[in-house]
Amino acid sequence: MKVKSEITSNVWKILVCVGDDVVEGQELMILESMKMEIPVESPRNGLVKAILVKEGQAINDGQEVLEIE
């Protein structure tokens, strides 16, 4: 399952690593837009398969940022 950004922003902090077990609702990363912090939460329980962005990277609305299996 691909996790997507819901807003055009910058990746401020990535809170998980590839191989981490995550639970539904857990914060995966924090985005920054207009000096506001926006958490990206896991939509389900699973394992982080891939992180598709880097801290400091500018991303678009709807861009895939992480993959959970």
FIKOLZA-1660 file (N, C-alpha, C; in steps of 0.1 Angstrom, whole numbers, plus 5000, padded with zeros to 4 digits):
% residues 69
   i   px   py   pz ch aa at
   1 5008 4988 5000  A  M  N
   1 5000 5000 5000  A  M CA
   1 5009 5012 5000  A  M  C
   2 5006 5021 4991  A  K  N
   2 5014 5034 4990  A  K CA
   2 5007 5044 4998  A  K  C
   3 5015 5052 5006  A  V  N
   3 5010 5063 5014  A  V CA
   3 5013 5075 5007  A  V  C
   4 5003 5084 5005  A  K  N
   4 5004 5096 4997  A  K CA
   4 5003 5109 5006  A  K  C
   5 5010 5119 5001  A  S  N
   5 5009 5132 5007  A  S CA
   5 4995 5138 5004  A  S  C
   6 4989 5145 5014  A  E  N
   6 4976 5152 5012  A  E CA
   6 4978 5167 5009  A  E  C
   7 4991 5172 5008  A  I  N
   7 4993 5186 5007  A  I CA
   7 5007 5188 5000  A  I  C
   8 5008 5199 4993  A  T  N
   8 5021 5203 4987  A  T CA
   8 5029 5208 4999  A  T  C
   9 5041 5203 5001  A  S  N
   9 5048 5207 5013  A  S CA
   9 5063 5203 5012  A  S  C
  10 5070 5203 5023  A  N  N
  10 5084 5198 5024  A  N CA
  10 5084 5187 5035  A  N  C
  11 5092 5177 5033  A  V  N
  11 5093 5166 5043  A  V CA
  11 5102 5172 5054  A  V  C
  12 5097 5174 5065  A  W  N
  12 5104 5180 5077  A  W CA
  12 5112 5169 5084  A  W  C
  13 5105 5158 5088  A  K  N
  13 5111 5147 5096  A  K CA
  13 5105 5134 5092  A  K  C
  14 5113 5124 5090  A  I  N
  14 5109 5110 5088  A  I CA
  14 5110 5103 5101  A  I  C
  15 5100 5097 5106  A  L  N
  15 5099 5091 5120  A  L CA
  15 5101 5076 5120  A  L  C
  16 5101 5069 5108  A  V  N
  16 5103 5055 5107  A  V CA
  16 5114 5051 5098  A  V  C
  17 5118 5038 5098  A  C  N
  17 5128 5033 5089  A  C CA
  17 5123 5021 5082  A  C  C
  18 5129 5018 5071  A  V  N
  18 5125 5006 5063  A  V CA
  18 5127 4994 5072  A  V  C
  19 5116 4985 5073  A  G  N
  19 5117 4973 5081  A  G CA
  19 5109 4975 5095  A  G  C
  20 5105 4988 5098  A  D  N
  20 5098 4990 5110  A  D CA
  20 5084 4985 5109  A  D  C
  21 5079 4979 5120  A  D  N
  21 5065 4976 5121  A  D CA
  21 5057 4988 5125  A  D  C
  22 5046 4991 5119  A  V  N
  22 5038 5003 5123  A  V CA
  22 5023 4998 5125  A  V  C
  23 5016 5007 5132  A  V  N
  23 5002 5004 5135  A  V CA
  23 4994 5015 5129  A  V  C
  24 4981 5012 5127  A  E  N
  24 4972 5022 5121  A  E CA
  24 4972 5034 5130  A  E  C
  25 4973 5046 5124  A  G  N
  25 4973 5059 5131  A  G CA
  25 4986 5064 5136  A  G  C
  26 4997 5055 5135  A  Q  N
  26 5010 5059 5139  A  Q CA
  26 5016 5070 5130  A  Q  C
  27 5022 5080 5135  A  E  N
  27 5029 5090 5127  A  E CA
  27 5041 5084 5120  A  E  C
  28 5041 5086 5107  A  L  N
  28 5052 5081 5099  A  L CA
  28 5062 5091 5095  A  L  C
  29 5057 5103 5093  A  M  N
  29 5066 5115 5090  A  M CA
  29 5058 5128 5092  A  M  C
  30 5066 5138 5093  A  I  N
  30 5060 5152 5095  A  I CA
  30 5063 5160 5083  A  I  C
  31 5053 5166 5077  A  L  N
  31 5055 5175 5066  A  L CA
  31 5054 5190 5072  A  L  C
  32 5060 5199 5064  A  E  N
  32 5059 5213 5068  A  E CA
  32 5054 5221 5056  A  E  C
  33 5043 5229 5059  A  S  N
  33 5038 5238 5049  A  S CA
  33 5034 5251 5056  A  S  C
  34 5039 5262 5051  A  M  N
  34 5035 5275 5056  A  M CA
  34 5037 5276 5071  A  M  C
  35 5049 5270 5076  A  K  N
  35 5053 5269 5090  A  K CA
  35 5043 5261 5099  A  K  C
  36 5035 5253 5093  A  M  N
  36 5027 5244 5100  A  M CA
  36 5032 5230 5099  A  M  C
  37 5031 5222 5109  A  E  N
  37 5035 5208 5109  A  E CA
  37 5023 5199 5106  A  E  C
  38 5024 5190 5096  A  I  N
  38 5013 5182 5092  A  I CA
  38 5018 5167 5093  A  I  C
  39 5012 5159 5103  A  P  N
  39 5017 5145 5104  A  P CA
  39 5011 5137 5093  A  P  C
  40 5018 5127 5088  A  V  N
  40 5014 5117 5079  A  V CA
  40 5012 5104 5087  A  V  C
  41 5000 5099 5088  A  E  N
  41 4998 5087 5097  A  E CA
  41 4996 5075 5088  A  E  C
  42 4999 5063 5094  A  S  N
  42 4997 5050 5088  A  S CA
  42 4983 5047 5086  A  S  C
  43 4978 5043 5074  A  P  N
  43 4964 5040 5072  A  P CA
  43 4961 5026 5077  A  P  C
  44 4971 5018 5080  A  R  N
  44 4968 5004 5085  A  R CA
  44 4981 4999 5092  A  R  C
  45 4979 4987 5099  A  N  N
  45 4991 4980 5104  A  N CA
  45 4999 4974 5093  A  N  C
  46 5012 4974 5095  A  G  N
  46 5020 4967 5085  A  G CA
  46 5035 4970 5087  A  G  C
  47 5043 4967 5077  A  L  N
  47 5057 4968 5077  A  L CA
  47 5062 4979 5067  A  L  C
  48 5070 4988 5071  A  V  N
  48 5075 4998 5062  A  V CA
  48 5084 4991 5051  A  V  C
  49 5080 4991 5039  A  K  N
  49 5087 4984 5028  A  K CA
  49 5097 4994 5021  A  K  C
  50 5093 5007 5020  A  A  N
  50 5101 5016 5013  A  A CA
  50 5097 5031 5017  A  A  C
  51 5107 5039 5018  A  I  N
  51 5105 5053 5020  A  I CA
  51 5109 5060 5007  A  I  C
  52 5100 5067 5001  A  L  N
  52 5102 5072 4988  A  L CA
  52 5106 5087 4987  A  L  C
  53 5108 5093 4998  A  V  N
  53 5112 5107 4999  A  V CA
  53 5124 5109 5009  A  V  C
  54 5130 5120 5009  A  K  N
  54 5141 5123 5018  A  K CA
  54 5137 5136 5026  A  K  C
  55 5143 5137 5038  A  E  N
  55 5140 5149 5046  A  E CA
  55 5145 5161 5039  A  E  C
  56 5138 5172 5039  A  G  N
  56 5141 5184 5032  A  G CA
  56 5135 5185 5018  A  G  C
  57 5130 5174 5013  A  Q  N
  57 5125 5173 4999  A  Q CA
  57 5112 5180 4998  A  Q  C
  58 5110 5187 4987  A  A  N
  58 5097 5193 4984  A  A CA
  58 5089 5183 4977  A  A  C
  59 5076 5182 4981  A  I  N
  59 5067 5172 4975  A  I CA
  59 5054 5178 4971  A  I  C
  60 5047 5171 4962  A  N  N
  60 5034 5176 4957  A  N CA
  60 5022 5169 4964  A  N  C
  61 5011 5175 4963  A  D  N
  61 4998 5169 4967  A  D CA
  61 4996 5156 4960  A  D  C
  62 4994 5145 4967  A  G  N
  62 4991 5132 4960  A  G CA
  62 5004 5124 4957  A  G  C
  63 5015 5130 4960  A  Q  N
  63 5028 5122 4958  A  Q CA
  63 5030 5111 4967  A  Q  C
  64 5034 5099 4962  A  E  N
  64 5037 5088 4971  A  E CA
  64 5049 5091 4979  A  E  C
  65 5048 5088 4993  A  V  N
  65 5059 5091 5001  A  V CA
  65 5065 5079 5009  A  V  C
  66 5057 5069 5010  A  L  N
  66 5061 5057 5017  A  L CA
  66 5052 5045 5013  A  L  C
  67 5058 5033 5014  A  E  N
  67 5051 5021 5011  A  E CA
  67 5050 5011 5023  A  E  C
  68 5038 5006 5025  A  I  N
  68 5036 4997 5036  A  I CA
  68 5031 4984 5031  A  I  C
  69 5037 4973 5036  A  E  N
  69 5032 4960 5031  A  E CA
  69 5025 4952 5042  A  E  C
% end
